[in-house]
Amino acid sequence: MEAIKPFSNRRPLVFVLLILLSWLLVGAVLVFGSAAVLDLSIIEDVPQMIGTLGSIFILLLIAWRLGWLKSIGITRLGNWKAWLITIPLLLYLVFAYSYGFFGDLSFDLGIFSHSETARQLLLRQGIVCFVEETLFRGLILYVLVKAWGGSKRGLIRSVVVQAFIFGAIHMLQAAGGSSLGTTLLVVLNGIVSGIWWAVLVLNWKSLWQVILLHSLSNLFMQVKSLSSAALEPAFLAYGRATLFELPLAVLGIWLLLIMPLDRSVEDKPEG
């Protein structure tokens, strides 16, 4: 197990791609295996959640054995200032997604009391965003910053590379029938989001605020879509939402430039 650490430092990009590939393969095996055992379709919620949670559990087990859990931010809740700043950021995201995708700011909170689908989305988004943030802003970002974060250029490189990997994963959306234009804007939206979420994690040393921002903003958009029609064509909606998020990414890069390097990463053994 100790041989993993030197390899992750020497070949960080190869290492994070191996992490990503392992996550995809293990998740696929668990989805197909659980669907077969439970006699369910692979697209149903139960096999999907088993695959999603099972694959990240294995990666977290490896991170624990390597002593990385604290460093990736999964065992830290963050200070009160981080949670306080999360509130206006969440309100801005709600505005960006609501106006960007739907052209209005209305939302029916009562939908959770009478819509089973809305309640299912609440659980699903919580799980999915926990997994995505643990993987990308946790493990992948940590490995890259640990290897490259000794300079401002390396720190920015680490954040941008993990954001591009996060965005590229959304290319899978093309398999769902999205147009090329829409898919490319989904990828761009993932890159923009990935940049500023990574900066928040590096500043706050915790994943939990970003997990909350990611899950609630996605939840708001998906639940609103149950009662409101998104703007057409779809690439227009994604383009508008991305433009609203772009200032946050620019702010994130600026914060990286002024962030002390000794705050960017920790690699201390955990007791």
N, C-alpha and C positions, 0 to 999 in steps of 0.2 A: 504493500500500500504506500509506503514512503517513497517508492520510486516514482509515483505519480507526480509528486511536487516538483522535482527537478525537470521532468518532462513538460509540465504545464508552464514552467518559467522559460524553458528553451524554445518551445513550439506552442505558444499560447493560442494562435489562430487554429492550428491543427487540433489542439486539445479541445477548444470550444466547439469546433465542428463535430468532433467525436462525441462530445456531450450531447449535442443536438441530435445527431444520428441515433445515439443510444436511446434518447428519450422517445424519438419517433418509433423506433423498432420495438422497444419494450411496450410502449403504449399500444401499438398495432397488435402485438401478440396477445396482450391482455384483453383487448377489445374482442378479437376473434375467438379467443379461448373462452372468455366468460359468456359470449353470445352462444357458443356451441353448448356449453354446460347448462346454461339457463334456457336454452331453446328460444332465443330471442334474435331479432334482427340486429345486425351490427350498428345500425343507425339509431337504435333506441337509446334512451337516456341511461339506463343502468349499465350496459356494456361500455358506453362512452365514458361515463364517470369512473368506472373501474379502471379503464385504460388510462385516463387522465391522472387520477390520484395515485394509481399504482406505480406509474412510471416516475412521477416526481418523488414518491416515497423512496424509491430505490436510489435516486440521485441524492436525496437528502441523507440517506443512510451512508453513502460514500462520503459526502461532505462532512458528516459527523465523525467518521473514522479519520478523516484528514485534519480535523480540528478547525473546520471552516465555518461552522454554523453561526458563530457570533460575528465573524468578519463579513459574511454575506448579508447580515442584517435580519436574519430570521428569528433570532432569540432576543432582539432588542425592540422595545416598544417606541422608543424615541422620546424626546422631552416635550414638555407642554407647549413650547413655542412652535415646534413642528406641527403638532396637532392643531394649534390655533391658526397657523398659516394655511392648513389644509382646507379650512372652511371657505375662505374666499376663492381659493383655487377650484374647489368643487363647484361653487356657484358660477364661476366663469366657464367651466367646462359644460355645465348644464345649459348655459346660454349658448355656447358655441355649437353644441350638438343640436339643441332644440331649434335655434334659428337657422343653423347651417343646413340641417337635414329636412326640417319641416316648415320653416318660414314663420313660426310663431312660438310663443313661450308658454302656452297652456299645458297643464298636466293634471290628470285626474288621480289624486292619491287614493281615492276610494276604489280604484280598480283592483287593488290587492285583496279587498274583502269579497269581491264577487267574481274574480277571474282566476281559475286554477292555473291557467297558462302564465299569468303574471307572477304567481307565487312560485311556479317552477323555474321561471327565469331568474328570480331572486336567488335561489339556491345554485342554479347552473352558473350564473355569472360570478358568484362568490368563489366557486370552485375553480372555474376556468382562469379567472384573473389572479387568484392565489398561485396557481401553477405557472402561469406565464411570467409573473413578476419574480417568482422564486427562481425560475430558469434563466430569464434574460437579465433582469436588473440585480439578481442575486448571484448565481453561479457564474454565468458567462461574463458579466461585467467585472466581477471580482477577479477572475483569472486574468482578464486583459489588463486591468489596472495594476494588478500585482506585478505583471511582467513589463508593462510599458509606462506606468504612471510616475516614473521618476522625473519627468519633465512636463511642462505645460503642453507641448506638442504631443507627447505620448498619452497624456491624460485625455486630451481632446480626441486623439485617434481611438482610444479605448471606447469612449462614449459613442462616437460616430459609427465605429465598426459594429458594436452590439446593436445599435439602432438599425443599421442596414440589414443585419441578420434577422432582426425582429420584423422589419418590413418585408424582407424577402419571403418569410414564412407565409405571409398573407397572399403570396402568389397562388397558394393552394385554392384560394377563392375562385380562381379561374376555372377550376374543375367543377364548380357549382353552376356554371353557365353565365357568369358575369362577362361583360364585354371587355375587350383589351383596355379601353380607355378607363373604365371603372376600376379594373384590377390594378392598373398602374397608379391610380389615385389612392386606392386602398393601401398599396405598398408605400406610397409617399406619406400618407397619413400615419402609417405605422412608424416610419422613420422619424417624422417630426415628433410624435408622441414619445418614441423611444429615447430621443435625445433629452428632453426636459425631465422625463421620469427618472432617467439615470442620474441627472444632476441632483435631483431631490434626494435620491438614495445616498449619493456620495456626501451630500451636505448633512443629512439627518442621521446617517448610519443605521437606518431602519427601513425595512421593506413595507411596513404595515400601513403607513400613510399613503403610499403609492398604490398598494393593493386596494385600499378603500377608494381612492380617486378613480382608479381603472374600473373597478367593479361597479361602482355607483353610476359613473358616467355611461358605461355600456348598458347598464340596467335601465337607466332613464330612457336612452334612445330606443331600446328594444321594446320596452313596455309602452312607450308612446306610440310606437308603430302599430300596436294592436288596435288603436282607435283613431290614428291620424295617418294620412297618406304622405309618404315622403315626396320630396320634390322630384320631378322627372325632367330630363333623364338622370339616372342615378349618379353619373360622374359629376353632374353639377352639384348635387348634394354633398358628395365627398370633397369636391373642390372647395366649396364654401366653408365646410367644417375645418378643412386643413388650413385655409387662410386665417381662420380665427385662432387656430392653435400655433401657427407659425411664430407669432411674437413670443410665446412661451419658450420655444426652442432657441430663438435668438437670445432671450434673456438667460437661458441655461448656458449657452456658450460664453456669454459675458461673465456669468458667475464662475465658470471654470477658469477663466483667465485671471480672476482675482482670488480664487480659492488657494489657501496655503497648501503646498504639495503634501505636507505631513498629515493633512486631514483626508487625503484621497483614498487611502487604503491602509488596512492593518493586516499583519500576518503574524500575530502573536499566538503562541500555544494557549489553548483553553484548559482551564483547570476542571 
